[in-house]
Amino acid sequence: MRLIAILHDEKRAHQFSAFLAKEGIDNQCESLKGTDWGSEEYGQLQFRLWIYNEDEVDHAKELFEEFENDPEGEKFTPARQPIKEMLQNKGPEKEPETPTMAPPPKAHFLKRKSTGTLSVYLIIFCSLLFISMEMGATWVKKVPKYIPYTVINSSQMKKDMLFDYPKALDVADNLVLLYGVEPLLEPENLPPEGQSLLQEYVQTPYWKGVYHEVVAGSNGDSFKWLYDGPIFEKINEGQFWRLFTPALLHGDLFHLLFNMIWLAVLGTQMETRMGKVRYLLFIVIAALISNVSQYLMSGYNFLGFSGVICGMLTFIWMRQKRAPWEGYRLQPSTVAFITFFVLAMMALQVVSFLLEVYNDTTLPIGIANTAHITGGLVGLFLGRFDLLVKKKR
């Protein structure tokens, strides 16, 4: 959506908005009061004309230039039939016909049109996916300490959509499938075949992330790199969808609601102004970069759309500064709140890291801080250098 004109005459604003609608150009006429204290326009009404379709902006601007030069021209004023001619053409009165509901005009004063269909479909898909994951999950009272909770609790669909699912976890899956969960609580009672399978699981290395390696290899005074196993295991096998799909998964209902509400607020604005193709490309780029970064930092077990949300936030913030005529709406207080939240979680993560290194204790944070930061940087970069933005012709 693009701002093409600001008028101070309500009649003219209505007139030109109606003319654009008649020409098939979808538009919005917005009424605002001047809020710039001390300026001549403070408290006065302004009427802003917005064009929804970026491809129609240039044509609408040309029409507005004509309108400014001759607002009373025949092109912009409907032809009026003389009263005498109207009376002459008036025939005998007929029985009144049953009124029918006329379709509303294409453009309405102060009415916004929602065109964020891709965002809506994405919200529905993520919600249905969450429900499916929850229905397919396995709930147990007690989990063996040496086996990740993801192995026991997650549905097969979730395991197939995580960023990676290392070979070691496939071995753990076989253990659970063959012996169940309860026998694994006391592994010394497993039969020889089970003991052998358990030993294979323990001895199979997999990527747990830079964070884990730094904590595990540090004794407070020195550091030793411990990892010598494979990385990007499933992706190297050709499962490239895993680069993106963690963004579609959510851990709990609050996590889902938080991300989907922000997707509705931020995503629909971007989709309306960027177009569906550019908007979808933005989501893919932000998800890929934030997912890879989070995997390198913390390993395979992360999920959520919040990395993309942070990218949307910084993109819109940057576009407001560089191109305010694009019409993005984001309050400074909103940017400040989310920035504070991300920085607060980062601070807690630093405290947790120091506790793990020096006191062998930890704070269970469970926040994908790396995805948030890298997603935000992606949004800043794309917004700052006008990438994926429709160019003016």
TIFIDO-718443 format. One record per residue (C-alpha): x, y, z; residue in one letter. Coordinates in pm, 1 decimal, m for minus. Each point is the difference from the previous one (the first is absolute). Last residue first. Layout:
BEGIN
+----------+----------+----------+------+
!     east !    north !       up ! resn !
+----------+----------+----------+------+
!        X !        Y !        Z !    a !
...
+----------+----------+----------+------+
This chain:
BEGIN
+----------+----------+----------+------+
!     east !    north !       up ! resn !
+----------+----------+----------+------+
!    900.4 !    324.6 !  m1177.8 !    r !
!     24.0 !    m31.8 !    375.0 !    k !
!    162.9 !   m323.1 !    115.9 !    k !
!   m189.7 !   m269.7 !    184.7 !    k !
!    201.6 !    m94.2 !    305.0 !    v !
!    159.9 !   m347.6 !     18.9 !    l !
!    333.5 !    170.8 !     79.5 !    l !
!    m19.2 !    373.0 !     77.2 !    d !
!    350.9 !      0.6 !    155.4 !    f !
!   m114.5 !     90.8 !    350.1 !    r !
!   m309.4 !   m220.6 !      2.0 !    g !
!    177.8 !   m318.7 !   m109.7 !    l !
!    288.8 !     62.3 !    240.4 !    f !
!   m218.0 !     93.2 !    296.9 !    l !
!   m225.2 !   m301.7 !    m55.8 !    g !
!    299.9 !   m234.9 !    m19.5 !    v !
!    144.5 !    152.7 !    318.4 !    l !
!   m327.3 !    m63.9 !    183.1 !    g !
!     m2.8 !   m362.6 !   m113.1 !    g !
!    360.6 !    m35.1 !    116.0 !    t !
!    m83.4 !    134.0 !    346.3 !    i !
!   m321.1 !   m195.3 !     49.4 !    h !
!    144.7 !   m324.9 !   m138.0 !    a !
!    298.9 !     32.2 !    235.6 !    t !
!   m229.2 !     60.9 !    297.0 !    n !
!   m196.4 !   m322.9 !    m50.3 !    a !
!   m150.0 !      2.4 !    350.7 !    i !
!      1.0 !   m311.5 !    221.3 !    g !
!     96.2 !    185.4 !    319.6 !    i !
!     70.4 !   m286.0 !    243.7 !    p !
!    261.0 !    181.2 !    216.6 !    l !
!    314.9 !   m206.6 !     54.5 !    t !
!    238.3 !   m130.8 !    262.3 !    t !
!    360.9 !   m125.2 !    m31.9 !    d !
!    129.0 !    298.7 !    199.1 !    n !
!    257.7 !    158.3 !   m234.5 !    y !
!    m97.1 !   m100.6 !   m352.5 !    v !
!   m367.9 !    m75.7 !     56.3 !    e !
!    m54.6 !    309.9 !    214.6 !    l !
!    172.6 !    217.6 !   m258.4 !    l !
!   m217.7 !   m141.0 !   m278.4 !    f !
!   m319.1 !     48.1 !    202.0 !    s !
!     89.7 !    365.0 !     63.4 !    v !
!     66.2 !     47.6 !   m372.9 !    v !
!   m333.6 !   m163.1 !    m81.5 !    q !
!   m178.3 !    227.6 !    246.6 !    l !
!    153.9 !    301.5 !   m174.5 !    a !
!   m110.5 !   m132.3 !   m337.8 !    m !
!   m354.0 !    m45.1 !    128.4 !    m !
!     m0.5 !    360.3 !    121.1 !    a !
!    134.4 !    119.7 !   m335.6 !    l !
!   m280.5 !   m177.9 !   m186.4 !    v !
!   m269.8 !    133.5 !    235.0 !    f !
!    137.8 !    355.9 !     m8.3 !    f !
!      4.7 !     m4.1 !   m379.7 !    t !
!   m357.6 !   m130.4 !     m3.9 !    i !
!   m118.6 !    278.8 !    230.3 !    f !
!    199.2 !    279.8 !   m168.4 !    a !
!   m129.9 !    m92.9 !   m345.7 !    v !
!   m356.1 !      2.5 !    132.5 !    t !
!     53.3 !    332.2 !    179.1 !    s !
!    126.6 !    151.3 !   m325.0 !    p !
!   m340.6 !    m79.8 !   m155.9 !    q !
!     m3.0 !   m191.4 !   m325.7 !    l !
!   m206.9 !     92.3 !   m302.5 !    r !
!    154.9 !    m39.2 !   m342.4 !    y !
!   m131.6 !    255.6 !   m251.7 !    g !
!    243.3 !    m31.2 !   m290.5 !    e !
!     28.2 !    379.7 !     14.4 !    w !
!    223.0 !    m37.6 !    306.8 !    p !
!    283.6 !   m130.2 !   m221.8 !    a !
!    335.8 !     m9.1 !    179.2 !    r !
!   m106.0 !     35.3 !    364.1 !    k !
!   m325.8 !   m192.8 !    m19.5 !    q !
!    177.0 !   m254.9 !   m221.2 !    r !
!    257.3 !    m63.2 !    274.5 !    m !
!   m264.0 !    m63.3 !    266.3 !    w !
!   m191.3 !   m223.8 !   m242.4 !    i !
!    311.7 !   m209.3 !    m67.1 !    f !
!     91.5 !     m7.9 !    370.6 !    t !
!   m339.0 !   m141.8 !     96.4 !    l !
!    m22.7 !   m240.4 !   m291.4 !    m !
!    342.5 !   m146.1 !     83.8 !    g !
!   m102.2 !    m41.0 !    364.6 !    c !
!   m311.0 !   m184.6 !   m120.6 !    i !
!    215.9 !   m223.7 !   m222.2 !    v !
!    210.2 !   m106.7 !    299.9 !    g !
!   m321.7 !    m37.7 !    201.5 !    s !
!   m150.0 !   m263.8 !   m227.8 !    f !
!     78.6 !   m290.1 !    235.3 !    g !
!    222.9 !   m302.4 !     54.1 !    l !
!    318.5 !   m119.2 !    164.9 !    f !
!    162.5 !   m339.8 !     64.6 !    n !
!    269.3 !    m45.9 !   m269.1 !    y !
!    304.8 !    155.2 !    159.9 !    g !
!     42.6 !    315.1 !    209.3 !    s !
!    225.3 !    247.3 !   m182.8 !    m !
!     41.2 !   m157.3 !   m343.3 !    l !
!   m366.4 !    m95.2 !     m0.5 !    y !
!   m104.5 !    352.6 !     99.3 !    q !
!    201.7 !    151.0 !   m284.5 !    s !
!   m141.8 !   m246.1 !   m253.3 !    v !
!   m355.1 !     74.8 !    116.0 !    n !
!     46.5 !    379.8 !     m2.6 !    s !
!    145.0 !     m5.2 !   m352.3 !    i !
!   m259.2 !   m236.1 !   m146.8 !    l !
!   m298.8 !    161.5 !    173.4 !    a !
!     93.1 !    356.0 !   m102.3 !    a !
!     57.9 !   m104.4 !   m362.3 !    i !
!   m321.8 !   m204.2 !    m20.8 !    v !
!   m213.1 !    272.0 !    159.6 !    i !
!    143.3 !    269.1 !   m230.1 !    f !
!    m60.5 !   m219.3 !   m305.5 !    l !
!   m363.4 !    m40.6 !    104.9 !    l !
!    m36.7 !    377.3 !     23.8 !    y !
!    169.8 !     55.0 !   m335.6 !    r !
!   m239.1 !   m245.6 !   m165.4 !    v !
!   m312.2 !    118.2 !    183.9 !    k !
!     31.6 !    370.4 !    m71.5 !    g !
!    223.5 !    240.4 !    189.2 !    m !
!   m254.9 !    250.1 !    134.7 !    r !
!   m293.6 !   m223.2 !     87.8 !    t !
!    225.2 !   m291.9 !    101.0 !    e !
!    203.1 !    223.7 !    229.4 !    m !
!   m301.9 !    137.9 !    183.3 !    q !
!   m156.3 !   m346.9 !     27.7 !    t !
!    321.2 !   m135.9 !    148.7 !    g !
!     36.2 !    254.1 !    279.5 !    l !
!   m329.2 !    m20.8 !    189.8 !    v !
!   m111.4 !   m349.2 !   m109.9 !    a !
!    351.1 !   m142.2 !     44.5 !    l !
!     16.1 !    168.3 !    340.4 !    w !
!   m318.0 !   m178.3 !    104.5 !    i !
!    132.5 !   m326.1 !   m145.2 !    m !
!    325.0 !     18.8 !    196.2 !    n !
!   m158.8 !     62.7 !    339.8 !    f !
!   m281.5 !   m249.5 !    m60.9 !    l !
!    238.6 !   m282.2 !    m94.8 !    l !
!    235.0 !     53.1 !    295.8 !    h !
!   m299.6 !     23.1 !    234.4 !    f !
!   m140.0 !   m327.2 !   m137.9 !    l !
!    323.9 !   m193.5 !     44.9 !    d !
!    323.0 !    m95.2 !   m177.9 !    g !
!    m62.2 !    136.6 !   m345.8 !    h !
!     93.8 !   m130.9 !   m346.1 !    l !
!    m18.9 !    195.9 !   m327.7 !    l !
!    341.9 !    164.1 !     42.2 !    a !
!    154.8 !   m345.6 !     43.9 !    p !
!   m108.9 !    m69.6 !   m363.1 !    t !
!    253.2 !    219.4 !   m181.5 !    f !
!    341.4 !   m171.2 !    m13.9 !    l !
!   m177.3 !   m329.8 !     65.9 !    r !
!   m144.5 !     14.9 !   m352.0 !    w !
!    347.1 !    m93.7 !   m126.2 !    f !
!    m31.3 !   m367.4 !     91.8 !    q !
!    269.5 !   m104.2 !   m249.0 !    g !
!    217.4 !   m225.6 !    216.5 !    e !
!    228.1 !    295.5 !     78.3 !    n !
!   m309.8 !    166.7 !    145.8 !    i !
!    m49.6 !   m299.8 !    228.8 !    k !
!    350.6 !     22.1 !    144.9 !    e !
!     55.9 !    377.7 !      8.3 !    f !
!    313.9 !    m67.0 !    209.8 !    i !
!    202.5 !   m316.5 !     53.5 !    p !
!    212.0 !    m81.9 !    310.5 !    g !
!    328.5 !    126.8 !    147.0 !    d !
!   m113.0 !    225.1 !    286.2 !    y !
!    215.8 !     51.5 !    305.6 !    l !
!    163.7 !    341.2 !    m45.3 !    w !
!    209.3 !     67.4 !    311.0 !    k !
!    m20.8 !    323.1 !    197.5 !    f !
!    199.3 !    137.3 !    290.4 !    s !
!    m50.8 !    164.7 !    338.0 !    d !
!   m369.6 !    m47.3 !     77.4 !    g !
!     m3.4 !   m372.5 !    m77.2 !    n !
!   m112.0 !     41.5 !   m358.7 !    s !
!    m63.8 !   m276.2 !   m253.0 !    g !
!   m358.6 !    m75.3 !    103.9 !    a !
!   m105.2 !    365.7 !     12.1 !    v !
!    170.6 !     90.0 !   m328.3 !    v !
!   m130.2 !   m314.1 !   m168.1 !    e !
!   m354.0 !     56.3 !    120.8 !    h !
!     m5.7 !    358.5 !   m129.0 !    y !
!    159.7 !    m98.3 !   m331.3 !    v !
!   m282.4 !   m242.9 !    m67.8 !    g !
!    m97.1 !   m355.8 !     85.2 !    k !
!    126.8 !   m160.2 !   m321.6 !    w !
!      1.1 !   m380.0 !     18.7 !    y !
!    224.0 !   m272.7 !    137.6 !    p !
!    m97.8 !   m369.5 !      6.0 !    t !
!    159.4 !   m162.1 !    307.7 !    q !
!   m302.0 !     34.0 !    228.7 !    v !
!   m240.7 !   m130.6 !   m265.2 !    y !
!    220.9 !   m296.2 !    m85.4 !    e !
!     29.6 !    m86.6 !    369.6 !    q !
!   m378.3 !      4.4 !     30.5 !    l !
!    m28.8 !   m234.8 !   m297.3 !    l !
!    250.5 !   m238.2 !    157.0 !    s !
!   m178.0 !     10.4 !    335.9 !    q !
!   m330.1 !    m68.6 !   m177.7 !    g !
!    145.9 !   m303.0 !   m177.3 !    e !
!    150.5 !   m120.6 !    327.9 !    p !
!   m337.9 !     22.9 !    180.9 !    p !
!    m83.0 !    323.2 !    188.1 !    l !
!     13.3 !     m8.6 !    380.6 !    n !
!    298.2 !    240.2 !     19.2 !    e !
!   m207.9 !    253.7 !   m194.9 !    p !
!   m232.7 !     68.7 !    296.3 !    e !
!   m223.8 !    280.5 !   m129.1 !    l !
!     32.3 !   m163.7 !   m343.1 !    l !
!   m235.6 !   m278.3 !    108.4 !    p !
!   m272.8 !    265.7 !     51.5 !    e !
!     24.9 !    162.7 !   m343.4 !    v !
!    m73.3 !   m286.2 !   m239.9 !    g !
!    235.9 !   m288.0 !    m80.8 !    y !
!     14.6 !    m34.3 !   m378.4 !    l !
!   m149.5 !    333.5 !   m110.9 !    l !
!    176.6 !    198.0 !    273.2 !    v !
!    337.1 !   m149.0 !    m90.5 !    l !
!    m65.1 !     43.4 !   m371.6 !    n !
!    m76.9 !    368.5 !     54.6 !    d !
!    327.5 !     34.0 !    194.0 !    a !
!    185.8 !   m135.0 !   m305.9 !    v !
!   m179.7 !    257.3 !   m219.0 !    d !
!    100.8 !    260.2 !    259.1 !    l !
!    367.5 !    m89.1 !    m47.0 !    a !
!    m44.9 !     29.1 !   m376.8 !    k !
!    m80.3 !    368.6 !     38.6 !    p !
!   m343.9 !    156.7 !    m50.6 !    y !
!     61.2 !    340.4 !   m153.6 !    d !
!   m188.3 !    326.3 !    m48.9 !    f !
!   m315.8 !   m156.4 !    139.2 !    l !
!   m266.3 !    m87.3 !   m257.6 !    m !
!     36.1 !   m380.9 !    m15.0 !    d !
!     13.4 !    m27.5 !    378.8 !    k !
!   m319.2 !    208.5 !     16.2 !    k !
!   m174.5 !   m235.4 !   m240.0 !    m !
!    116.1 !   m301.0 !    200.9 !    q !
!   m170.9 !    139.7 !    307.4 !    s !
!    218.5 !    130.3 !    280.9 !    s !
!     m6.1 !   m118.6 !    363.7 !    n !
!    253.4 !   m280.8 !     18.9 !    i !
!    276.4 !    114.9 !   m233.8 !    v !
!    m54.9 !    370.6 !     77.1 !    t !
!     52.4 !    m67.5 !    371.6 !    y !
!    363.0 !    m80.9 !    m73.3 !    p !
!    120.0 !   m338.3 !    137.7 !    i !
!    260.0 !    m13.9 !    281.8 !    y !
!   m232.1 !    115.3 !    276.4 !    k !
!   m267.0 !   m262.3 !    m74.4 !    p !
!   m342.3 !    169.3 !    m15.2 !    v !
!   m270.3 !    m20.7 !    267.8 !    k !
!   m372.8 !     59.9 !    m14.9 !    k !
!    m42.3 !    m69.0 !   m370.7 !    v !
!   m185.5 !    191.5 !   m271.2 !    w !
!     31.7 !   m104.7 !   m363.6 !    t !
!    m68.0 !    268.4 !   m261.0 !    a !
!   m218.8 !    m64.6 !   m307.1 !    g !
!   m293.1 !    212.1 !    119.5 !    m !
!    234.8 !    282.3 !     97.7 !    e !
!    175.9 !     m8.3 !   m336.6 !    m !
!   m332.0 !      6.6 !   m187.7 !    s !
!   m123.6 !    295.1 !    206.1 !    i !
!    324.2 !    188.3 !    m66.9 !    f !
!    m23.6 !    m73.4 !   m373.2 !    l !
!   m357.2 !    127.2 !     m6.4 !    l !
!    112.9 !    324.9 !    164.1 !    s !
!    302.8 !     39.0 !   m227.8 !    c !
!   m221.5 !    m55.0 !   m307.0 !    f !
!   m267.8 !    244.7 !    115.2 !    i !
!    256.5 !    272.4 !     72.1 !    i !
!    170.0 !    m61.4 !   m335.7 !    l !
!   m331.9 !     17.5 !   m183.4 !    y !
!    m74.9 !    333.5 !    170.3 !    v !
!    342.9 !    136.4 !    m88.1 !    s !
!    m48.1 !   m101.6 !   m363.3 !    l !
!   m339.9 !    170.5 !     m4.9 !    t !
!    136.4 !    331.2 !    125.5 !    g !
!   m223.0 !    207.7 !   m228.8 !    t !
!   m212.6 !    166.4 !    263.7 !    s !
!   m170.7 !    310.2 !   m139.8 !    k !
!    m20.8 !    302.6 !    217.8 !    r !
!   m310.0 !    216.8 !     20.8 !    k !
!     45.6 !    367.8 !     78.1 !    l !
!   m216.7 !    107.6 !   m295.5 !    f !
!   m105.5 !   m304.5 !   m194.2 !    h !
!    138.5 !   m132.7 !   m327.7 !    a !
!   m163.9 !   m272.7 !   m209.2 !    k !
!   m349.7 !    131.0 !     45.3 !    p !
!   m238.7 !   m220.6 !    195.2 !    p !
!   m228.9 !   m228.4 !   m201.3 !    p !
!   m356.8 !    122.4 !    m14.7 !    a !
!   m254.2 !   m181.9 !    212.6 !    m !
!   m322.6 !    m18.8 !   m192.9 !    t !
!   m305.4 !    214.3 !     40.6 !    p !
!   m331.3 !   m151.5 !    m95.7 !    t !
!   m126.0 !    205.8 !   m287.7 !    e !
!   m217.7 !    301.7 !     44.9 !    p !
!   m307.2 !    m11.2 !   m223.3 !    e !
!     58.5 !    226.4 !   m293.5 !    k !
!    m44.4 !    372.9 !    m44.9 !    e !
!    m57.1 !    114.8 !   m352.1 !    p !
!    313.3 !    118.4 !   m178.8 !    g !
!    268.3 !    246.2 !    103.9 !    k !
!    200.3 !     88.3 !   m305.8 !    n !
!   m133.7 !    353.9 !     m5.7 !    q !
!     65.3 !     47.1 !    372.6 !    l !
!    362.4 !   m119.2 !    m34.6 !    m !
!     54.5 !    224.9 !   m298.7 !    e !
!   m119.6 !    300.8 !    198.1 !    k !
!    219.3 !   m100.0 !    298.3 !    i !
!    316.2 !    m16.3 !   m212.4 !    p !
!    186.2 !   m337.6 !     20.0 !    q !
!    321.6 !     14.2 !    199.1 !    r !
!    316.6 !   m163.0 !   m134.4 !    a !
!    218.1 !   m140.8 !    277.2 !    p !
!    296.9 !    219.6 !     91.4 !    t !
!    361.2 !   m112.5 !    m40.4 !    f !
!     28.8 !    m32.4 !   m377.5 !    k !
!   m234.2 !    291.1 !    m59.8 !    e !
!    243.2 !    234.8 !    170.1 !    g !
!    m80.1 !    146.6 !    339.5 !    e !
!    325.5 !   m119.5 !    157.6 !    p !
!    205.8 !    160.7 !   m279.4 !    d !
!    372.8 !     28.5 !     72.5 !    n !
!     m9.2 !   m205.1 !    320.4 !    e !
!   m204.4 !   m271.4 !   m171.9 !    f !
!    248.0 !    m27.8 !   m287.0 !    e !
!    283.4 !    m42.9 !    251.0 !    e !
!   m213.7 !   m253.6 !    186.1 !    f !
!    m48.8 !   m203.1 !   m318.2 !    l !
!    376.2 !    m17.5 !    m53.8 !    e !
!     48.3 !   m110.6 !    361.5 !    k !
!   m263.4 !   m273.1 !    m41.9 !    a !
!    179.8 !   m130.9 !   m310.3 !    h !
!    328.2 !    m16.7 !    190.8 !    d !
!   m154.6 !   m178.1 !    297.0 !    v !
!   m191.0 !   m266.5 !   m195.6 !    e !
!    270.7 !   m268.8 !     10.3 !    d !
!     36.1 !     47.8 !    376.7 !    e !
!   m359.8 !   m111.4 !     53.3 !    n !
!   m153.7 !    139.7 !    317.8 !    y !
!      8.6 !    371.7 !    m81.2 !    i !
!    m24.2 !    240.1 !    295.2 !    w !
!   m153.9 !    348.0 !      3.9 !    l !
!     52.9 !    201.1 !    316.2 !    r !
!   m256.6 !    251.8 !    119.3 !    f !
!    134.6 !    240.6 !    257.8 !    q !
!   m209.7 !    162.5 !    268.7 !    l !
!    146.8 !    289.7 !    194.1 !    q !
!    108.6 !    m33.5 !    363.3 !    g !
!    357.3 !    108.1 !    m71.1 !    y !
!     30.8 !    101.9 !   m366.5 !    e !
!    176.5 !    330.0 !     67.0 !    e !
!    268.5 !   m183.5 !    199.9 !    s !
!     55.0 !     49.3 !    372.2 !    g !
!    m87.1 !   m352.7 !    101.0 !    w !
!     11.3 !   m245.1 !   m291.6 !    d !
!   m315.1 !   m203.0 !     57.5 !    t !
!   m198.4 !     94.2 !   m310.6 !    g !
!   m333.4 !   m179.1 !      8.5 !    k !
!    m52.2 !   m301.4 !   m222.6 !    l !
!   m259.9 !   m112.5 !   m256.5 !    s !
!     89.3 !   m289.0 !   m229.5 !    e !
!   m119.2 !    m46.2 !   m357.2 !    c !
!     73.6 !   m354.1 !   m114.1 !    q !
!     51.8 !   m124.4 !   m354.1 !    n !
!    m72.1 !   m272.9 !   m253.1 !    d !
!     45.7 !    138.6 !   m350.4 !    i !
!   m286.0 !   m119.0 !   m222.8 !    g !
!    m55.0 !    336.9 !   m166.9 !    e !
!   m324.6 !     44.7 !    196.2 !    k !
!    197.1 !    m63.4 !    319.0 !    a !
!    248.6 !    266.5 !   m103.6 !    l !
!   m285.8 !    245.9 !    m60.7 !    f !
!   m150.5 !    m77.8 !    341.6 !    a !
!    333.6 !     73.5 !    167.6 !    s !
!     29.2 !    322.0 !   m204.3 !    f !
!   m339.3 !    128.8 !    110.9 !    q !
!     33.7 !   m107.5 !    361.2 !    h !
!    334.3 !    181.2 !     29.0 !    a !
!   m138.3 !    303.8 !   m180.3 !    r !
!   m293.3 !     20.6 !    241.4 !    k !
!    224.5 !    m45.7 !    303.2 !    e !
!    231.3 !    283.5 !   m100.7 !    d !
!    338.5 !    m23.4 !    175.5 !    h !
!    160.1 !   m242.1 !   m244.5 !    l !
!    301.7 !   m232.7 !     33.9 !    i !
!    100.0 !   m203.3 !   m306.1 !    a !
!    154.0 !   m322.8 !   m129.6 !    i !
!     48.8 !   m217.6 !    308.9 !    l !
!     88.7 !   m359.0 !    m99.8 !    r !
!   m145.5 !   m336.9 !    102.5 !    m !
+----------+----------+----------+------+
